[in-house]
């Protein structure tokens, strides 16, 4: 059974940093791309970033480019999202997702809440 | 970026109704289109990929069609557990944009 467990969310001040983690199990982690998606409370889904299976290719939404960095540790089956220069508009639930061929999402984690506020 | 437009943004339907949701891409995406279901307070769930292929474990009352720019999600006979918000997403080109969602409510 695929399991994705996010952690690292919390309250951070504007301009601060947080690192989200996503622990994966139930599949061969090193064989699949992984994605981060976020959702502001009461709003729709926003694609944030993707990383290839090997970690050598990444893509970002314009809204986070230059501030967020996606990475992975295939030896530990963990996906990361380093979030710097946080803004109030980054406040959202962040989901990690397993991605199949072409980056399509097939399984989702339960999400972790990030709140950016002074 | 490719814009994904869903319609309607919300609808009211009765148990047993056939429901159709539309998703339009601002440019052609072949069949790189997925549908997701999200219930309040829960993570999204994958329903369909490749515009018409059912994710493993998803009941056959859900079906998808379309190619290019116009796509539909159909629920053949709405059941109480199907009341939720549905999102489309294109994965043809980065960023992999989502539609704004369609909330299916009980009439």
Interface residues (C-beta under 8 A of the other chain):
Chain A: X35 X37 X44 X45 X46 X47 X50 X59 X60 X61 X62 X95 X100 X102 X103 X104 X105 X106 X107 X108 X109 X110 X111
Chain B: X1 X32 X34 X36 X38 X43 X44 X45 X46 X49 X50 X55 X87 X89 X91 X92 X94 X95 X96 X97 X98 X99 X100 X101
